[in-house]
């Protein structure tokens, strides 16, 4: 267990996947610096995740509820 007085959780959600990073610090200034660093790094990761998504040409409608709604 940590003696840090401040805790903050940063989440990156993409589809069904969620990545979490818990940031702790003994003072608010250190926490702010650490949270900023984590957000920057997770922003880079988000860019990487977007690059591995399927092409736009095969996208389905956001409100699609049945497979037969896909255009052939």
C-alpha positions as CSV (number, residue, x, y, z in Angstrom):
1,X,0.0,0.0,0.0
2,X,1.2,3.5,-0.8
3,X,1.5,6.5,1.6
4,X,0.6,8.9,-1.3
5,X,-2.1,11.3,-0.3
6,X,-3.4,11.8,-3.9
7,X,-4.6,9.3,-6.4
8,X,-5.9,9.8,-9.9
9,X,-6.9,7.2,-12.6
10,X,-6.5,8.0,-16.3
11,X,-8.5,5.8,-18.7
12,X,-8.2,5.2,-22.4
13,X,-11.2,3.5,-23.9
14,X,-11.4,2.3,-27.5
15,X,-14.4,0.1,-28.3
16,X,-14.6,-2.7,-25.7
17,X,-10.9,-2.2,-24.6
18,X,-10.1,0.0,-21.6
19,X,-6.6,0.8,-20.5
20,X,-6.2,2.4,-17.0
21,X,-3.2,4.0,-15.4
22,X,-3.3,4.9,-11.7
23,X,-1.2,7.9,-10.7
24,X,-0.3,8.6,-7.1
25,X,1.7,11.4,-5.4
26,X,2.4,12.8,-2.0
27,X,1.5,16.4,-3.2
28,X,-0.8,18.0,-5.8
29,X,2.0,19.5,-7.8
30,X,3.7,16.1,-8.3
31,X,0.3,14.5,-9.1
32,X,-0.3,17.2,-11.7
33,X,3.0,16.5,-13.4
34,X,2.5,12.8,-13.4
35,X,-1.0,13.0,-14.7
36,X,0.1,15.3,-17.5
37,X,2.9,12.8,-18.4
38,X,0.5,9.9,-18.4
39,X,-2.1,11.7,-20.5
40,X,0.6,12.6,-23.1
41,X,1.8,9.0,-23.3
42,X,-1.8,7.6,-23.5
43,X,-2.5,10.1,-26.2
44,X,0.4,8.6,-28.2
45,X,-1.0,5.2,-27.6
46,X,-4.5,6.3,-28.8
47,X,-2.9,7.4,-32.0
48,X,-1.3,4.0,-32.4
49,X,-4.6,2.3,-31.8
50,X,-6.4,4.4,-34.4
51,X,-3.8,3.3,-37.0
52,X,-4.7,-0.4,-36.6
53,X,-8.5,0.1,-37.2
54,X,-10.1,-1.3,-40.3
55,X,-10.5,0.8,-43.4
56,X,-13.4,3.3,-43.6
57,X,-14.8,1.5,-46.6
58,X,-16.1,-1.4,-44.5
59,X,-17.7,0.7,-41.7
60,X,-21.1,-0.2,-40.5
61,X,-23.8,2.3,-39.5
62,X,-23.7,3.3,-35.9
63,X,-27.3,2.4,-35.5
64,X,-27.1,-1.0,-37.2
65,X,-29.0,-3.6,-35.3
66,X,-29.1,-6.5,-37.9
67,X,-26.6,-7.9,-40.3
68,X,-29.0,-7.5,-43.3
69,X,-28.7,-3.7,-42.9
70,X,-25.2,-3.8,-44.5
71,X,-25.1,-2.7,-48.1
72,X,-23.7,-5.2,-50.5
